Amino acid sequence: MKFELDVPFDLDFSLCCGQVFRWHKTDGWWVSVIEGKPLKIRQCRGMLEFEGASEAFVRQYFGLNDDLGVICQSVCKDQVIAKALSCFEGLRIVRQPPWECLIGFECATFKSIAAIEHMLTNICRKYGEKVCFDEMELYAFPSVEKLAVASENGLRECGLGYRAKYVQGTAKKILESGFDLETLKTVPYTEAKKALLEFPGVGAKVADCVLLFSLEKSEAFPVDVWVKRVMLKYYGNLLPQEAVKKMQSHDSLTNTEYELLNGFGRSYFGKYAGYAQEYLYHYERTQNQQ
């Protein structure tokens, strides 16, 4: 199937900006398994060609229903974000399944994107269902039930290290309580974040990532070391100078510093702060790779 794009979109930018970890590119096609169903997709200029899903699903998953023009106009507060928006025109926030997103970002703490991808690949191969598609052997993301009964040692063998107990604990808590992550889409940002923070291993950054990348909370503003660098480098003059000096003295990020930068980002960029965060994050990472 295929359809002509009627909105700005860049598939590569959207899948390479650190918001998803289970897509891989082969022979020009991006391939993954979403909610147990294989999907492959490629972009040929203004056309999206895909197999394994409906046009409605593709539009929803890749955020094509978001009015990117309105969003960019809303967050374009200065020359820095303007440049990031220009460099990565068409980058969109993907709508991931909340369960997979939650576990993915629990595994992401203090790890490179390559390491996160490796961990999740191992988890899927060990605990997920095999899916054969277009002569490829793929794996679905394991269910709550599968990870709830997985042993901590088994998860550690997937490379999770100390994260294994958090993943196991989160799966058990969801299974035993019957909690539906999807319901968090219908409650305010602060209430949804508070609920996520109740899960083992979920801190403010993981919660904000899940809120932004799967629960449609566009005001969420995740902060990691890259975003901290962006904030200090380009927006330090707008922050309390004593706090800036303290943050410049170390590479890590304390809870107090997180709340300061998170609050500034949400206040400064407004209801689409999450989009601003992703553009700035990707801009800073790619600048440092050149």
C-alpha positions as CSV (number, residue, x, y, z in Angstrom):
1,M,0.0,0.0,0.0
2,K,1.0,3.6,-0.4
3,F,-0.3,7.1,-0.2
4,E,0.9,10.5,-1.1
5,L,1.9,12.7,1.8
6,D,-0.2,15.8,2.3
7,V,1.7,17.0,5.3
8,P,5.5,17.5,6.1
9,F,7.1,14.3,7.2
10,D,10.6,12.8,7.3
11,L,10.6,9.1,8.1
12,D,14.4,8.9,8.7
13,F,14.5,11.9,11.0
14,S,11.5,10.5,13.0
15,L,13.0,7.0,13.5
16,C,16.6,8.1,14.1
17,C,16.1,10.8,16.8
18,G,16.2,8.5,19.9
19,Q,12.5,8.1,20.5
20,V,12.2,4.5,19.3
21,F,14.5,1.6,19.6
22,R,13.1,-1.4,17.7
23,W,13.1,-0.2,14.1
24,H,15.9,-1.3,11.7
25,K,16.6,-0.3,8.1
26,T,17.3,-2.9,5.5
27,D,17.4,-2.5,1.7
28,G,15.8,1.0,2.1
29,W,12.9,-0.2,4.2
30,W,12.3,0.4,7.9
31,V,11.0,-2.7,9.6
32,S,9.5,-3.4,13.0
33,V,6.8,-5.3,14.9
34,I,4.2,-3.1,16.4
35,E,1.7,-4.7,18.9
36,G,2.5,-8.1,17.5
37,K,2.1,-7.1,13.8
38,P,5.0,-6.6,11.4
39,L,5.3,-3.4,9.5
40,K,7.7,-2.3,6.9
41,I,7.7,1.2,5.4
42,R,9.8,3.5,3.3
43,Q,9.6,7.1,2.0
44,C,10.1,8.0,-1.6
45,R,10.1,11.7,-1.6
46,G,6.4,12.7,-1.1
47,M,5.1,9.1,-1.0
48,L,4.9,6.6,1.8
49,E,4.9,2.9,0.8
50,F,4.2,0.3,3.4
51,E,3.1,-3.3,4.2
52,G,1.5,-4.8,7.2
53,A,-0.8,-2.0,8.3
54,S,-3.6,0.3,7.2
55,E,-3.2,3.9,6.1
56,A,-5.1,5.0,9.3
57,F,-2.6,3.1,11.5
58,V,0.4,4.6,9.7
59,R,-1.0,8.1,10.0
60,Q,-1.7,7.6,13.7
61,Y,1.5,5.9,14.7
62,F,3.8,8.4,12.9
63,G,1.8,11.4,14.2
64,L,0.8,12.5,10.8
65,N,-2.5,13.9,12.2
66,D,-0.5,16.5,14.2
67,D,-0.6,19.9,12.7
68,L,3.2,20.3,12.4
69,G,2.9,23.8,11.0
70,V,1.0,25.0,14.1
71,I,3.3,23.2,16.4
72,C,6.5,24.6,14.9
73,Q,5.1,28.1,14.9
74,S,4.1,27.7,18.6
75,V,7.6,26.5,19.8
76,C,9.7,28.8,17.5
77,K,10.7,31.2,20.3
78,D,14.3,32.0,19.2
79,Q,17.0,31.5,16.6
80,V,18.3,28.2,18.2
81,I,15.0,26.3,18.0
82,A,14.3,27.9,14.6
83,K,17.5,26.4,13.3
84,A,16.7,23.0,14.7
85,L,13.3,23.1,13.2
86,S,14.8,24.0,9.8
87,C,17.4,21.3,10.0
88,F,15.0,18.5,10.7
89,E,11.8,19.6,9.0
90,G,9.3,16.8,9.1
91,L,10.5,15.1,12.3
92,R,7.4,13.9,14.1
93,I,6.7,12.4,17.5
94,V,5.8,8.7,17.1
95,R,2.8,7.2,19.0
96,Q,4.3,4.1,20.5
97,P,2.4,1.4,22.4
98,P,2.6,2.5,26.0
99,W,3.7,-0.8,27.5
100,E,6.6,-1.2,25.0
101,C,7.6,2.4,25.5
102,L,7.6,2.1,29.3
103,I,9.9,-0.9,29.3
104,G,12.0,0.5,26.6
105,F,12.8,3.7,28.6
106,E,13.2,1.8,31.8
107,C,16.0,0.0,30.0
108,A,17.3,3.3,28.5
109,T,18.7,4.8,31.7
110,F,22.4,5.6,31.5
111,K,22.7,3.7,28.2
112,S,23.6,4.6,24.6
113,I,21.0,4.1,21.9
114,A,22.9,1.2,20.5
115,A,23.0,-0.5,23.9
116,I,19.3,0.0,24.4
117,E,18.5,-1.5,21.0
118,H,20.7,-4.5,21.9
119,M,18.9,-5.0,25.2
120,L,15.4,-4.8,23.7
121,T,16.4,-7.1,20.8
122,N,17.6,-9.7,23.4
123,I,14.4,-9.4,25.4
124,C,12.2,-9.8,22.3
125,R,14.1,-12.8,21.1
126,K,14.0,-14.5,24.5
127,Y,10.4,-13.6,25.6
128,G,8.6,-12.4,22.5
129,E,6.6,-14.3,19.9
130,K,8.4,-15.0,16.6
131,V,6.9,-13.3,13.6
132,C,7.9,-14.4,10.1
133,F,7.4,-11.6,7.5
134,D,8.8,-11.1,4.0
135,E,11.5,-13.8,4.6
136,M,12.6,-12.1,7.8
137,E,12.5,-13.5,11.3
138,L,11.2,-10.8,13.6
139,Y,10.0,-10.8,17.2
140,A,7.1,-9.1,18.9
141,F,7.6,-7.2,22.1
142,P,6.8,-9.5,25.0
143,S,3.6,-9.2,26.8
144,V,3.1,-8.0,30.4
145,E,2.4,-11.7,31.3
146,K,5.6,-12.9,29.8
147,L,7.8,-10.4,31.6
148,A,6.0,-10.7,34.9
149,V,7.0,-14.4,35.1
150,A,10.5,-13.9,33.6
151,S,13.3,-14.4,36.2
152,E,15.5,-11.6,37.2
153,N,18.5,-13.7,36.1
154,G,16.9,-14.3,32.7
155,L,16.4,-10.6,32.2
156,R,20.0,-9.9,33.3
157,E,21.2,-12.4,30.6
158,C,19.6,-10.0,28.1
159,G,22.0,-7.3,29.3
160,L,19.7,-5.4,31.5
161,G,21.9,-5.4,34.6
162,Y,20.2,-3.7,37.6
163,R,17.3,-2.7,35.3
164,A,16.1,-6.4,35.3
165,K,14.4,-6.0,38.7
166,Y,12.7,-2.9,37.6
167,V,11.3,-4.4,34.4
168,Q,10.2,-7.5,36.3
169,G,8.7,-5.4,39.1
170,T,6.8,-3.1,36.7
171,A,5.4,-6.1,34.8
172,K,4.2,-7.8,38.0
173,K,2.6,-4.6,39.3
174,I,0.7,-4.1,36.0
175,L,-0.4,-7.7,35.9
176,E,-1.5,-7.9,39.5
177,S,-3.3,-4.6,39.5
178,G,-4.8,-4.8,36.0
179,F,-3.7,-1.2,35.4
180,D,-4.3,0.0,31.8
181,L,-1.6,2.4,30.7
182,E,-3.9,3.6,27.9
183,T,-6.1,5.3,30.5
184,L,-3.4,7.8,31.2
185,K,-4.1,9.4,27.8
186,T,-7.3,10.8,29.3
187,V,-5.9,12.4,32.4
188,P,-3.9,15.6,32.8
189,Y,-0.1,15.6,32.5
190,T,0.7,15.9,36.2
191,E,-1.7,13.2,37.2
192,A,-0.4,10.8,34.5
193,K,3.2,11.5,35.5
194,K,2.4,10.8,39.2
195,A,0.9,7.5,38.2
196,L,4.0,6.5,36.2
197,L,6.3,7.4,39.0
198,E,4.7,4.6,41.1
199,F,6.3,1.9,38.9
200,P,9.7,0.5,39.9
201,G,12.6,2.2,38.2
202,V,10.6,5.0,36.8
203,G,12.0,8.4,37.5
204,A,11.0,11.8,36.2
205,K,12.9,11.4,32.9
206,V,11.5,8.0,32.1
207,A,8.0,9.2,33.0
208,D,8.3,12.2,30.7
209,C,9.6,10.1,27.8
210,V,6.6,7.7,28.2
211,L,4.2,10.6,28.4
212,L,5.6,12.3,25.3
213,F,6.3,9.3,23.1
214,S,3.2,7.1,23.8
215,L,0.6,8.9,25.9
216,E,0.1,12.0,23.8
217,K,1.3,14.5,26.4
218,S,2.9,17.0,24.1
219,E,3.8,19.3,27.0
220,A,6.2,16.7,28.5
221,F,9.8,17.8,28.3
222,P,12.2,15.0,29.1
223,V,15.7,16.1,30.3
224,D,18.8,14.0,29.9
225,V,22.5,15.1,29.7
226,W,22.0,16.1,26.1
227,V,19.1,18.4,26.9
228,K,20.9,19.7,29.9
229,R,23.8,20.7,27.6
230,V,21.3,22.4,25.2
231,M,19.6,24.3,28.0
232,L,22.9,25.5,29.6
233,K,24.5,26.3,26.2
234,Y,21.6,28.3,24.6
235,Y,19.3,29.2,27.4
236,G,21.5,29.5,30.4
237,N,21.0,33.3,30.5
238,L,17.3,32.7,31.2
239,L,17.9,30.4,34.1
240,P,19.0,31.2,37.8
241,Q,22.7,31.9,37.5
242,E,23.6,30.1,40.7
243,A,21.9,27.0,39.5
244,V,23.6,27.3,36.1
245,K,27.1,27.4,37.8
246,K,26.3,24.3,39.8
247,M,25.1,22.4,36.8
248,Q,28.1,23.4,34.8
249,S,30.4,21.9,37.5
250,H,29.3,18.3,36.8
251,D,27.9,16.1,34.0
252,S,25.2,14.3,36.0
253,L,21.7,15.7,36.6
254,T,20.2,15.9,40.1
255,N,16.4,15.7,40.8
256,T,16.4,19.4,41.6
257,E,18.2,20.3,38.4
258,Y,15.8,18.0,36.4
259,E,12.8,19.8,37.8
260,L,14.3,23.2,37.1
261,L,15.1,22.4,33.4
262,N,11.9,20.5,32.9
263,G,9.8,23.4,34.3
264,F,11.7,25.9,32.2
265,G,11.2,23.9,29.0
266,R,7.5,23.5,29.6
267,S,7.0,27.1,30.5
268,Y,9.2,28.6,27.7
269,F,8.0,26.4,24.8
270,G,4.4,25.9,26.0
271,K,1.9,23.1,25.2
272,Y,4.1,21.6,22.5
273,A,7.3,21.7,24.6
274,G,7.9,18.0,23.8
275,Y,8.3,18.7,20.1
276,A,10.8,21.5,20.9
277,Q,12.7,19.1,23.2
278,E,13.0,16.4,20.5
279,Y,14.2,18.8,17.8
280,L,16.8,20.4,20.2
281,Y,17.9,17.0,21.4
282,H,18.4,15.6,17.9
283,Y,20.1,18.9,16.7
284,E,22.6,18.8,19.6
285,R,23.5,15.1,19.1
286,T,24.0,15.4,15.4
287,Q,26.1,18.6,15.8
288,N,28.4,16.7,18.1
289,Q,28.7,13.8,15.6
290,Q,30.0,16.1,12.8
